[in-house]
Amino acid sequence: MKAMVFAAGRGLRLGSLTETTPKALVPVAGRPMIEYPLLLLRHYGIHEIIVNLHHLGEQIEAYLGDGAKLGLNIRYSKEPELLDTGGGLLKAKPFLEGGTFIVINTDVLIDLSLAELIAFHKKNSATATLVLRPDELADQYGSMEIDSESRIYRFLQAKRENTLAVSGTKLMFTGVQVLEPAVFNYMKIDGAPLRFSTTKDIYPRMLLKEESVYGFRFDGLWRDLGTANRIKEAEEALAHRTARLHYL
């Protein structure tokens, strides 16, 4: 199985930390942020990885190289213009289209079993499985809901008409997902811009087409590393062992 790690973002929420350093290389508890998703993938035997680059991307490539020092085989998808998540995925299609693949955001710290996630995805014959978590601020970031069989029935403002009983719990996307190459069928539209979002443009479209989009509910450790305060909180949790990562 192959994977993609999104690392092209400018990291504007990190302020001065990303003026001369790409977000992916901002240190978190003694290691560059991007190493956490990379080591999670390696733990589950996923070694073929593509990383997209934009802001100060040459620094990321210089640090990771071909991935050998981490026991990985890393390739790069360079974006002269930032393409957002959808455009970034579409550009990496030649690398990913051979089978099921995983996509993880750089700024995600998560203690997730990829084995369980992949088994869930396969059992449901899903085209897309998004790891979701309950959060009281879900509406602020873009909430979604799943039905009794874990299919996503509401994604932002898009809703499936035919649905089973629902829990009513509002969930938010963690930045981890398992996808089938069929997702690319919803991306190439004549006249569409090169830059587009999976969450705002692609998944709502798939939902309305009754595509099999599932939500894997996750209640374990998850941290967003998108701001300096959140990095500090994550570091304190790791230092005091109130947060543990099984793959380290």
C-alpha atoms as an extended CHARMM CRD file, in Angstrom:
* protein
*
       248  EXT
         1         1  MET       CA              0.0000000000        0.0000000000        0.0000000000  PROA      1               0.0000000000
         2         2  LYS       CA              1.1510000000        3.5280000000       -0.7620000000  PROA      2               0.0000000000
         3         3  ALA       CA              0.5220000000        6.7650000000        1.0970000000  PROA      3               0.0000000000
         4         4  MET       CA              0.6190000000       10.5220000000        0.6820000000  PROA      4               0.0000000000
         5         5  VAL       CA              1.5580000000       13.0650000000        3.3250000000  PROA      5               0.0000000000
         6         6  PHE       CA              0.3210000000       16.6020000000        2.7310000000  PROA      6               0.0000000000
         7         7  ALA       CA              3.2180000000       18.9680000000        3.4370000000  PROA      7               0.0000000000
         8         8  ALA       CA              2.7420000000       21.8290000000        0.9760000000  PROA      8               0.0000000000
         9         9  GLY       CA              0.8680000000       24.2640000000        3.2140000000  PROA      9               0.0000000000
        10        10  ARG       CA              2.3960000000       27.5610000000        4.2920000000  PROA      10              0.0000000000
        11        11  GLY       CA              1.5500000000       27.0550000000        7.9720000000  PROA      11              0.0000000000
        12        12  LEU       CA              0.2280000000       30.5820000000        8.3890000000  PROA      12              0.0000000000
        13        13  ARG       CA             -1.3270000000       29.7910000000       11.7810000000  PROA      13              0.0000000000
        14        14  LEU       CA              2.1840000000       29.1440000000       13.1090000000  PROA      14              0.0000000000
        15        15  GLY       CA              3.1780000000       32.7530000000       12.4910000000  PROA      15              0.0000000000
        16        16  SER       CA              6.8960000000       33.4950000000       12.5530000000  PROA      16              0.0000000000
        17        17  LEU       CA              7.7770000000       29.8190000000       13.0460000000  PROA      17              0.0000000000
        18        18  THR       CA              7.2260000000       29.1850000000        9.3410000000  PROA      18              0.0000000000
        19        19  GLU       CA              8.8040000000       32.3130000000        7.8930000000  PROA      19              0.0000000000
        20        20  THR       CA             12.0920000000       30.5190000000        7.2390000000  PROA      20              0.0000000000
        21        21  THR       CA             11.1420000000       26.9320000000        8.1350000000  PROA      21              0.0000000000
        22        22  PRO       CA              8.4530000000       24.8610000000        6.4120000000  PROA      22              0.0000000000
        23        23  LYS       CA              5.6520000000       23.6840000000        8.6820000000  PROA      23              0.0000000000
        24        24  ALA       CA              6.6500000000       20.0520000000        8.1590000000  PROA      24              0.0000000000
        25        25  LEU       CA             10.0390000000       20.6880000000        9.7820000000  PROA      25              0.0000000000
        26        26  VAL       CA              8.8210000000       22.6730000000       12.7980000000  PROA      26              0.0000000000
        27        27  PRO       CA             10.0270000000       20.6410000000       15.7940000000  PROA      27              0.0000000000
        28        28  VAL       CA              7.5420000000       18.8940000000       18.0510000000  PROA      28              0.0000000000
        29        29  ALA       CA              9.0080000000       17.1740000000       21.1270000000  PROA      29              0.0000000000
        30        30  GLY       CA             12.4270000000       16.8690000000       19.5590000000  PROA      30              0.0000000000
        31        31  ARG       CA             11.5480000000       15.7360000000       16.0600000000  PROA      31              0.0000000000
        32        32  PRO       CA             10.2480000000       17.4760000000       12.9120000000  PROA      32              0.0000000000
        33        33  MET       CA              6.4690000000       17.4350000000       12.7310000000  PROA      33              0.0000000000
        34        34  ILE       CA              6.3760000000       15.3670000000        9.5210000000  PROA      34              0.0000000000
        35        35  GLU       CA              8.1880000000       12.4630000000       11.1550000000  PROA      35              0.0000000000
        36        36  TYR       CA              5.1100000000       11.5440000000       13.1960000000  PROA      36              0.0000000000
        37        37  PRO       CA              2.8820000000       10.5690000000       10.2300000000  PROA      37              0.0000000000
        38        38  LEU       CA              5.8790000000        9.0060000000        8.4840000000  PROA      38              0.0000000000
        39        39  LEU       CA              6.7140000000        6.8140000000       11.4780000000  PROA      39              0.0000000000
        40        40  LEU       CA              3.0540000000        5.8560000000       11.8870000000  PROA      40              0.0000000000
        41        41  LEU       CA              2.9950000000        4.6560000000        8.2740000000  PROA      41              0.0000000000
        42        42  ARG       CA              6.2830000000        2.7910000000        8.6690000000  PROA      42              0.0000000000
        43        43  HSD       CA              4.9870000000        1.0140000000       11.7800000000  PROA      43              0.0000000000
        44        44  TYR       CA              2.2840000000       -0.5970000000        9.6370000000  PROA      44              0.0000000000
        45        45  GLY       CA              4.6080000000       -1.5810000000        6.8110000000  PROA      45              0.0000000000
        46        46  ILE       CA              3.7350000000        1.2770000000        4.4750000000  PROA      46              0.0000000000
        47        47  HSD       CA              7.0320000000        2.4050000000        2.9780000000  PROA      47              0.0000000000
        48        48  GLU       CA              6.1120000000        3.8650000000       -0.4240000000  PROA      48              0.0000000000
        49        49  ILE       CA              5.1980000000        7.4770000000        0.2970000000  PROA      49              0.0000000000
        50        50  ILE       CA              4.7960000000       10.6550000000       -1.7080000000  PROA      50              0.0000000000
        51        51  VAL       CA              5.0750000000       14.0770000000       -0.0740000000  PROA      51              0.0000000000
        52        52  ASN       CA              3.7720000000       17.2140000000       -1.7750000000  PROA      52              0.0000000000
        53        53  LEU       CA              5.9080000000       20.3450000000       -1.5510000000  PROA      53              0.0000000000
        54        54  HSD       CA              5.3650000000       24.0710000000       -1.9670000000  PROA      54              0.0000000000
        55        55  HSD       CA              6.4110000000       26.5410000000        0.7510000000  PROA      55              0.0000000000
        56        56  LEU       CA             10.1670000000       26.0610000000        1.3830000000  PROA      56              0.0000000000
        57        57  GLY       CA              9.7600000000       22.5860000000        0.0010000000  PROA      57              0.0000000000
        58        58  GLU       CA             13.4400000000       22.2630000000       -0.8500000000  PROA      58              0.0000000000
        59        59  GLN       CA             14.1950000000       22.1580000000        2.8730000000  PROA      59              0.0000000000
        60        60  ILE       CA             11.8330000000       19.2240000000        3.3680000000  PROA      60              0.0000000000
        61        61  GLU       CA             13.3880000000       17.3550000000        0.4630000000  PROA      61              0.0000000000
        62        62  ALA       CA             16.9060000000       18.0690000000        1.7410000000  PROA      62              0.0000000000
        63        63  TYR       CA             16.0080000000       16.7670000000        5.2140000000  PROA      63              0.0000000000
        64        64  LEU       CA             14.1120000000       13.6180000000        4.2070000000  PROA      64              0.0000000000
        65        65  GLY       CA             16.0140000000       12.8070000000        1.0240000000  PROA      65              0.0000000000
        66        66  ASP       CA             14.8780000000        9.5140000000       -0.4480000000  PROA      66              0.0000000000
        67        67  GLY       CA             13.5800000000        8.4150000000        2.9550000000  PROA      67              0.0000000000
        68        68  ALA       CA             16.2670000000        5.7830000000        3.4980000000  PROA      68              0.0000000000
        69        69  LYS       CA             17.3020000000        7.1130000000        6.9220000000  PROA      69              0.0000000000
        70        70  LEU       CA             13.7580000000        6.4260000000        8.1490000000  PROA      70              0.0000000000
        71        71  GLY       CA             13.5020000000        3.0970000000        6.3430000000  PROA      71              0.0000000000
        72        72  LEU       CA             11.1380000000        4.5540000000        3.7510000000  PROA      72              0.0000000000
        73        73  ASN       CA             11.0420000000        5.2060000000        0.0250000000  PROA      73              0.0000000000
        74        74  ILE       CA              9.9340000000        8.8260000000       -0.3500000000  PROA      74              0.0000000000
        75        75  ARG       CA              9.0940000000       10.6360000000       -3.5550000000  PROA      75              0.0000000000
        76        76  TYR       CA              7.9700000000       14.2130000000       -4.0370000000  PROA      76              0.0000000000
        77        77  SER       CA              5.1870000000       16.0290000000       -5.8430000000  PROA      77              0.0000000000
        78        78  LYS       CA              6.2910000000       19.6240000000       -6.2910000000  PROA      78              0.0000000000
        79        79  GLU       CA              3.6360000000       22.3220000000       -6.5640000000  PROA      79              0.0000000000
        80        80  PRO       CA              4.9290000000       25.6300000000       -7.9640000000  PROA      80              0.0000000000
        81        81  GLU       CA              1.4490000000       26.9380000000       -7.1360000000  PROA      81              0.0000000000
        82        82  LEU       CA             -0.3480000000       25.6340000000       -4.0800000000  PROA      82              0.0000000000
        83        83  LEU       CA             -3.0360000000       23.2030000000       -5.2660000000  PROA      83              0.0000000000
        84        84  ASP       CA             -4.9580000000       22.5530000000       -2.0160000000  PROA      84              0.0000000000
        85        85  THR       CA             -5.8120000000       18.9830000000       -0.9910000000  PROA      85              0.0000000000
        86        86  GLY       CA             -7.7950000000       17.9860000000       -4.0710000000  PROA      86              0.0000000000
        87        87  GLY       CA             -5.4040000000       19.4520000000       -6.5900000000  PROA      87              0.0000000000
        88        88  GLY       CA             -2.4710000000       17.9970000000       -4.6730000000  PROA      88              0.0000000000
        89        89  LEU       CA             -3.9990000000       14.5210000000       -4.7500000000  PROA      89              0.0000000000
        90        90  LEU       CA             -4.7920000000       14.7780000000       -8.4540000000  PROA      90              0.0000000000
        91        91  LYS       CA             -1.2080000000       15.7790000000       -9.2420000000  PROA      91              0.0000000000
        92        92  ALA       CA              0.0250000000       12.7030000000       -7.3510000000  PROA      92              0.0000000000
        93        93  LYS       CA             -2.4050000000       10.3900000000       -9.1760000000  PROA      93              0.0000000000
        94        94  PRO       CA              0.2900000000        8.5820000000      -11.2330000000  PROA      94              0.0000000000
        95        95  PHE       CA              1.9330000000        7.4600000000       -7.9880000000  PROA      95              0.0000000000
        96        96  LEU       CA             -1.2680000000        6.5760000000       -6.1110000000  PROA      96              0.0000000000
        97        97  GLU       CA             -3.6820000000        5.1420000000       -8.6610000000  PROA      97              0.0000000000
        98        98  GLY       CA             -2.4880000000        1.5160000000       -8.4600000000  PROA      98              0.0000000000
        99        99  GLY       CA             -4.6180000000        0.5720000000       -5.4490000000  PROA      99              0.0000000000
       100       100  THR       CA             -5.8790000000        1.5290000000       -2.0050000000  PROA      100             0.0000000000
       101       101  PHE       CA             -3.8440000000        4.3310000000       -0.4430000000  PROA      101             0.0000000000
       102       102  ILE       CA             -3.6790000000        6.4000000000        2.7450000000  PROA      102             0.0000000000
       103       103  VAL       CA             -3.4860000000       10.1820000000        3.0370000000  PROA      103             0.0000000000
       104       104  ILE       CA             -2.3630000000       11.9740000000        6.2230000000  PROA      104             0.0000000000
       105       105  ASN       CA             -1.9020000000       15.6460000000        7.0150000000  PROA      105             0.0000000000
       106       106  THR       CA              1.5250000000       16.7090000000        8.2570000000  PROA      106             0.0000000000
       107       107  ASP       CA              0.1200000000       18.5320000000       11.2950000000  PROA      107             0.0000000000
       108       108  VAL       CA             -1.6470000000       15.5320000000       12.8230000000  PROA      108             0.0000000000
       109       109  LEU       CA             -0.5390000000       13.7070000000       15.9490000000  PROA      109             0.0000000000
       110       110  ILE       CA             -2.7100000000       10.6120000000       16.2950000000  PROA      110             0.0000000000
       111       111  ASP       CA             -2.4550000000        7.2970000000       18.1370000000  PROA      111             0.0000000000
       112       112  LEU       CA             -4.4370000000        5.3770000000       15.5430000000  PROA      112             0.0000000000
       113       113  SER       CA             -4.2830000000        1.7190000000       14.5000000000  PROA      113             0.0000000000
       114       114  LEU       CA             -3.9560000000        1.8150000000       10.7290000000  PROA      114             0.0000000000
       115       115  ALA       CA             -4.5730000000       -1.9380000000       10.6680000000  PROA      115             0.0000000000
       116       116  GLU       CA             -8.0480000000       -1.4520000000       12.1650000000  PROA      116             0.0000000000
       117       117  LEU       CA             -8.7420000000        1.4770000000        9.8690000000  PROA      117             0.0000000000
       118       118  ILE       CA             -7.7800000000       -0.4370000000        6.7270000000  PROA      118             0.0000000000
       119       119  ALA       CA             -9.7790000000       -3.5050000000        7.8220000000  PROA      119             0.0000000000
       120       120  PHE       CA            -12.8390000000       -1.2690000000        8.3680000000  PROA      120             0.0000000000
       121       121  HSD       CA            -12.3600000000        0.3000000000        4.9310000000  PROA      121             0.0000000000
       122       122  LYS       CA            -12.0890000000       -3.0930000000        3.2200000000  PROA      122             0.0000000000
       123       123  LYS       CA            -15.0040000000       -4.6320000000        5.1190000000  PROA      123             0.0000000000
       124       124  ASN       CA            -17.3050000000       -1.8640000000        3.9270000000  PROA      124             0.0000000000
       125       125  SER       CA            -15.9630000000       -1.8520000000        0.3520000000  PROA      125             0.0000000000
       126       126  ALA       CA            -15.6230000000        1.8910000000        0.7950000000  PROA      126             0.0000000000
       127       127  THR       CA            -14.3970000000        4.2850000000       -1.8400000000  PROA      127             0.0000000000
       128       128  ALA       CA            -13.3180000000        6.6970000000        0.8840000000  PROA      128             0.0000000000
       129       129  THR       CA            -13.0130000000        6.2410000000        4.6310000000  PROA      129             0.0000000000
       130       130  LEU       CA            -12.3740000000        9.3340000000        6.7090000000  PROA      130             0.0000000000
       131       131  VAL       CA            -11.2210000000        9.1010000000       10.3100000000  PROA      131             0.0000000000
       132       132  LEU       CA            -13.6360000000       11.2410000000       12.3330000000  PROA      132             0.0000000000
       133       133  ARG       CA            -13.7320000000       12.3060000000       15.9470000000  PROA      133             0.0000000000
       134       134  PRO       CA            -16.3810000000       13.8930000000       18.1580000000  PROA      134             0.0000000000
       135       135  ASP       CA            -15.6400000000       17.4810000000       19.1010000000  PROA      135             0.0000000000
       136       136  GLU       CA            -17.8000000000       20.1510000000       20.6720000000  PROA      136             0.0000000000
       137       137  LEU       CA            -16.3050000000       22.6320000000       18.1830000000  PROA      137             0.0000000000
       138       138  ALA       CA            -17.0540000000       20.4420000000       15.1580000000  PROA      138             0.0000000000
       139       139  ASP       CA            -19.3880000000       23.0210000000       13.6150000000  PROA      139             0.0000000000
       140       140  GLN       CA            -16.6330000000       25.6120000000       13.7630000000  PROA      140             0.0000000000
       141       141  TYR       CA            -14.2890000000       23.4760000000       11.6580000000  PROA      141             0.0000000000
       142       142  GLY       CA            -16.8710000000       21.7490000000        9.4600000000  PROA      142             0.0000000000
       143       143  SER       CA            -18.9810000000       18.9750000000       10.9510000000  PROA      143             0.0000000000
       144       144  MET       CA            -20.3320000000       15.7520000000        9.5080000000  PROA      144             0.0000000000
       145       145  GLU       CA            -22.4890000000       12.8720000000       10.6920000000  PROA      145             0.0000000000
       146       146  ILE       CA            -22.6050000000        9.1230000000       10.1180000000  PROA      146             0.0000000000
       147       147  ASP       CA            -25.5260000000        6.6970000000       10.0460000000  PROA      147             0.0000000000
       148       148  SER       CA            -25.8990000000        3.4430000000       11.9890000000  PROA      148             0.0000000000
       149       149  GLU       CA            -23.6690000000        1.6310000000        9.4910000000  PROA      149             0.0000000000
       150       150  SER       CA            -20.9730000000        4.3210000000        9.6760000000  PROA      150             0.0000000000
       151       151  ARG       CA            -21.6660000000        5.7400000000        6.2330000000  PROA      151             0.0000000000
       152       152  ILE       CA            -21.3240000000        9.4990000000        6.1410000000  PROA      152             0.0000000000
       153       153  TYR       CA            -24.7910000000       10.8500000000        5.4740000000  PROA      153             0.0000000000
       154       154  ARG       CA            -24.0420000000       14.5470000000        6.0170000000  PROA      154             0.0000000000
       155       155  PHE       CA            -20.8190000000       16.1980000000        4.9400000000  PROA      155             0.0000000000
       156       156  LEU       CA            -20.8520000000       19.9470000000        5.6700000000  PROA      156             0.0000000000
       157       157  GLN       CA            -24.0430000000       21.0750000000        3.8950000000  PROA      157             0.0000000000
       158       158  ALA       CA            -24.3910000000       18.0340000000        1.6010000000  PROA      158             0.0000000000
       159       159  LYS       CA            -26.7880000000       15.2560000000        2.6580000000  PROA      159             0.0000000000
       160       160  ARG       CA            -27.7160000000       11.8450000000        1.2870000000  PROA      160             0.0000000000
       161       161  GLU       CA            -31.4710000000       11.4710000000        0.8780000000  PROA      161             0.0000000000
       162       162  ASN       CA            -31.6300000000        7.7590000000        1.6750000000  PROA      162             0.0000000000
       163       163  THR       CA            -30.1210000000        7.0880000000        5.0470000000  PROA      163             0.0000000000
       164       164  LEU       CA            -30.4930000000        4.8310000000        8.0580000000  PROA      164             0.0000000000
       165       165  ALA       CA            -30.8890000000        5.9050000000       11.6650000000  PROA      165             0.0000000000
       166       166  VAL       CA            -28.2890000000        8.4080000000       12.7680000000  PROA      166             0.0000000000
       167       167  SER       CA            -26.6650000000        9.0580000000       16.1310000000  PROA      167             0.0000000000
       168       168  GLY       CA            -26.8840000000       12.8330000000       15.9610000000  PROA      168             0.0000000000
       169       169  THR       CA            -23.2720000000       13.1980000000       17.1140000000  PROA      169             0.0000000000
       170       170  LYS       CA            -21.4010000000       15.8410000000       15.1690000000  PROA      170             0.0000000000
       171       171  LEU       CA            -17.9700000000       14.6940000000       14.0770000000  PROA      171             0.0000000000
       172       172  MET       CA            -14.9600000000       16.4000000000       12.5530000000  PROA      172             0.0000000000
       173       173  PHE       CA            -12.2630000000       15.1880000000       10.1900000000  PROA      173             0.0000000000
       174       174  THR       CA             -8.9280000000       14.2500000000       11.7710000000  PROA      174             0.0000000000
       175       175  GLY       CA             -6.8300000000       14.6090000000        8.6130000000  PROA      175             0.0000000000
       176       176  VAL       CA             -6.4070000000       10.8430000000        8.0980000000  PROA      176             0.0000000000
       177       177  GLN       CA             -8.1770000000        8.9490000000        5.3180000000  PROA      177             0.0000000000
       178       178  VAL       CA             -8.0920000000        5.7780000000        3.2360000000  PROA      178             0.0000000000
       179       179  LEU       CA             -9.0100000000        6.1330000000       -0.4250000000  PROA      179             0.0000000000
       180       180  GLU       CA             -9.5670000000        4.0640000000       -3.5440000000  PROA      180             0.0000000000
       181       181  PRO       CA             -8.4150000000        5.2550000000       -6.9820000000  PROA      181             0.0000000000
       182       182  ALA       CA            -12.1060000000        5.7610000000       -7.8720000000  PROA      182             0.0000000000
       183       183  VAL       CA            -11.9500000000        9.0960000000       -6.0310000000  PROA      183             0.0000000000
       184       184  PHE       CA            -10.0330000000       10.4730000000       -9.0090000000  PROA      184             0.0000000000
       185       185  ASN       CA            -13.1780000000       10.0070000000      -11.1330000000  PROA      185             0.0000000000
       186       186  TYR       CA            -14.7200000000       12.9120000000       -9.2160000000  PROA      186             0.0000000000
       187       187  MET       CA            -11.7550000000       15.2210000000       -9.6510000000  PROA      187             0.0000000000
       188       188  LYS       CA            -11.1640000000       15.6640000000      -13.3540000000  PROA      188             0.0000000000
       189       189  ILE       CA            -13.8900000000       17.9440000000      -14.6230000000  PROA      189             0.0000000000
       190       190  ASP       CA            -13.5460000000       19.9500000000      -17.8080000000  PROA      190             0.0000000000
       191       191  GLY       CA            -12.9350000000       23.5960000000      -17.0570000000  PROA      191             0.0000000000
       192       192  ALA       CA            -12.3820000000       22.9630000000      -13.3440000000  PROA      192             0.0000000000
       193       193  PRO       CA             -9.5740000000       24.8750000000      -11.6040000000  PROA      193             0.0000000000
       194       194  LEU       CA             -6.3660000000       23.0530000000      -10.7600000000  PROA      194             0.0000000000
       195       195  ARG       CA             -6.6860000000       24.1440000000       -7.1420000000  PROA      195             0.0000000000
       196       196  PHE       CA             -9.5860000000       22.5950000000       -5.2310000000  PROA      196             0.0000000000
       197       197  SER       CA            -10.3730000000       20.9360000000       -1.9130000000  PROA      197             0.0000000000
       198       198  THR       CA            -11.3150000000       17.3290000000       -1.2040000000  PROA      198             0.0000000000
       199       199  THR       CA            -13.4770000000       18.2810000000        1.7720000000  PROA      199             0.0000000000
       200       200  LYS       CA            -15.2530000000       21.2560000000        0.2150000000  PROA      200             0.0000000000
       201       201  ASP       CA            -15.5110000000       20.0730000000       -3.3900000000  PROA      201             0.0000000000
       202       202  ILE       CA            -14.9940000000       16.3250000000       -3.8120000000  PROA      202             0.0000000000
       203       203  TYR       CA            -16.5280000000       14.5230000000       -0.8430000000  PROA      203             0.0000000000
       204       204  PRO       CA            -19.8300000000       16.4510000000       -0.9110000000  PROA      204             0.0000000000
       205       205  ARG       CA            -20.0720000000       15.6010000000       -4.6180000000  PROA      205             0.0000000000
       206       206  MET       CA            -19.4080000000       11.9310000000       -3.8950000000  PROA      206             0.0000000000
       207       207  LEU       CA            -22.0120000000       11.9380000000       -1.1460000000  PROA      207             0.0000000000
       208       208  LEU       CA            -24.7130000000       13.3010000000       -3.4440000000  PROA      208             0.0000000000
       209       209  LYS       CA            -23.8150000000       10.6160000000       -6.0020000000  PROA      209             0.0000000000
       210       210  GLU       CA            -24.4260000000        7.9400000000       -3.3340000000  PROA      210             0.0000000000
       211       211  GLU       CA            -20.7720000000        6.9240000000       -3.3880000000  PROA      211             0.0000000000
       212       212  SER       CA            -19.6380000000        4.7180000000       -0.4920000000  PROA      212             0.0000000000
       213       213  VAL       CA            -18.0250000000        7.2910000000        1.7950000000  PROA      213             0.0000000000
       214       214  TYR       CA            -17.5770000000        6.0280000000        5.3440000000  PROA      214             0.0000000000
       215       215  GLY       CA            -16.6010000000        7.5440000000        8.6610000000  PROA      215             0.0000000000
       216       216  PHE       CA            -14.3040000000        5.6370000000       11.0290000000  PROA      216             0.0000000000
       217       217  ARG       CA            -15.0790000000        7.0300000000       14.4530000000  PROA      217             0.0000000000
       218       218  PHE       CA            -11.9560000000        7.5320000000       16.5640000000  PROA      218             0.0000000000
       219       219  ASP       CA            -12.0290000000        8.4790000000       20.2400000000  PROA      219             0.0000000000
       220       220  GLY       CA             -8.3330000000        8.1080000000       21.0060000000  PROA      220             0.0000000000
       221       221  LEU       CA             -5.4120000000       10.5230000000       21.1590000000  PROA      221             0.0000000000
       222       222  TRP       CA             -5.4940000000       13.1940000000       18.4630000000  PROA      222             0.0000000000
       223       223  ARG       CA             -3.7500000000       16.5480000000       18.4100000000  PROA      223             0.0000000000
       224       224  ASP       CA             -3.8010000000       19.2910000000       15.8210000000  PROA      224             0.0000000000
       225       225  LEU       CA             -0.3020000000       20.7860000000       15.5260000000  PROA      225             0.0000000000
       226       226  GLY       CA             -1.4090000000       23.7670000000       13.4920000000  PROA      226             0.0000000000
       227       227  THR       CA             -0.6280000000       26.5000000000       16.0380000000  PROA      227             0.0000000000
       228       228  ALA       CA              2.2460000000       27.2430000000       18.4190000000  PROA      228             0.0000000000
       229       229  ASN       CA             -0.0310000000       26.8090000000       21.4480000000  PROA      229             0.0000000000
       230       230  ARG       CA             -1.2230000000       23.4120000000       20.2570000000  PROA      230             0.0000000000
       231       231  ILE       CA              2.3390000000       22.2690000000       19.6700000000  PROA      231             0.0000000000
       232       232  LYS       CA              3.2110000000       23.3400000000       23.2140000000  PROA      232             0.0000000000
       233       233  GLU       CA              0.2120000000       21.4460000000       24.6040000000  PROA      233             0.0000000000
       234       234  ALA       CA              1.1750000000       18.3150000000       22.6540000000  PROA      234             0.0000000000
       235       235  GLU       CA              4.7710000000       18.5290000000       23.8570000000  PROA      235             0.0000000000
       236       236  GLU       CA              3.6650000000       18.8620000000       27.4790000000  PROA      236             0.0000000000
       237       237  ALA       CA              1.3310000000       15.8780000000       27.1210000000  PROA      237             0.0000000000
       238       238  LEU       CA              4.0970000000       13.7440000000       25.6160000000  PROA      238             0.0000000000
       239       239  ALA       CA              6.6200000000       14.8670000000       28.2470000000  PROA      239             0.0000000000
       240       240  HSD       CA              4.2930000000       14.0090000000       31.1250000000  PROA      240             0.0000000000
       241       241  ARG       CA              3.1820000000       10.7800000000       29.4120000000  PROA      241             0.0000000000
       242       242  THR       CA             -0.4630000000       11.7690000000       29.4640000000  PROA      242             0.0000000000
       243       243  ALA       CA             -0.2370000000       11.2060000000       25.7090000000  PROA      243             0.0000000000
       244       244  ARG       CA              1.4650000000        8.1460000000       24.2700000000  PROA      244             0.0000000000
       245       245  LEU       CA              2.0720000000        7.0720000000       20.6900000000  PROA      245             0.0000000000
       246       246  HSD       CA              2.2640000000        3.3100000000       20.2370000000  PROA      246             0.0000000000
       247       247  TYR       CA              4.3510000000        3.5500000000       17.0690000000  PROA      247             0.0000000000
       248       248  LEU       CA              7.3320000000        5.3360000000       18.6680000000  PROA      248             0.0000000000
